[in-house]
Amino acid sequence: MRYYQRKYGDQRDVIERMHCFFSLGTQTGEAGNFGLWDQTAALLFVHKHIGSFGGDLTKVTVLGDSAGGASAHALSLSHYSYFYFQQTIQSSGSLYNPWSHSLKTIEQSKNVSQQLGCYIPASVQQTKDCLKKVNNSQIWNVLKGFGVQRNSTEMFFWTPIMDQDFFVNQNISQLTKISPIGNTMYSSTKGDGLISSKFFSGLAVFSFANLRKVICGHGVSRCDIWGHDFDGGDICQQPTRKALFKTKQINIC
């Protein structure tokens, strides 16, 4: 937190660095998804105290962009969290994106534990206790060796996992069907996918010139992405409608 303290600490926001999503498996007591549990705790706090600030606990919206959009989707599928809000805004991300969750997190967690001299296969608790005693700088030095995976839709090493607790061991489609969160707004942003384009295009250098080649050769417009409105009209003929309001969750892609 030393980096954030001076620049952002006085803004009175809660800043969370989402990097190493630790998990030792869905069959253990350390399944992971700690970021989602933290967000659920924040929603519970809002639910309990929003009235004290003039808010309405029956009109709470969860909004997220990119990984945040995937989090908003995830929170709407868990019985631990979806009772605390009524609608979501998912911008440029959802659990339908293959980068948003992966069981690879389990193997990477074991890898990090081994490099830090803490992995004890027979005891999850001992592994966890050992990691808690490791100096932050040692952990960071190990994590610096993890970046993103090129040419893979599962490009990130550290993501939530579909476990048997937070997600009650059901798949995304099943959970979406039974979720009580009906009102969802989907949106996209200008430049969606530009960062990941480097990893799928074989670019050696991430320069503006090379980026232009990617855009001209593989890019699509917002109109191409969204296609036609669900009501049958062309969204490109409705410039004021930069996002769609729907009363149920839909896998747009």
C-alpha angles and dihedrals in degrees: 000000000000091000094053100038100083099031100042108006094090092055090080092230124134106243119199123185107214105201119113109038097192117210133157096190144298092267095057134075089251100062093149130219089133092153090058091047090052091051090049090053089052091051090050090053091051091047092053099043109025091098090061089061097048094262130135116237089204092061106054120141126194113210128186140162125215105329086009089057089053089050091051089052092047093050090052090057101050123087087213093064114017094079090069100062140030108211144015140214110211112191120187095333146064140151088271087073107095091221092060098078138010141165087228086087088075094056092044091051090054089047093054091045091052093049089052092049093245108105111117108173094197095053127042091181093054090049090052093046091051093050091052089061096051117106115253092236091056091053092047092050089056094045092052087073090065118079125143130311112248122225093012131110086214089062099153125076096204118055139131117274131222097249136173094251114044090028097029091231096288129124126252096258093051093049093045091055094054098038114118090213101101107157109077131162118204123198142166132211134224110270097023110176098013094122095049091045089080092063096049099042101056093240113168093196126035097221132147090248093054091042089055089055091053093048094047093044102039109007125116131197126247088254091056091050098048096034111181129357116259087242091061099258127115109258089205089066090056104063093173090061102077092156137028127241114211133169095223137038116263133186095232094188 
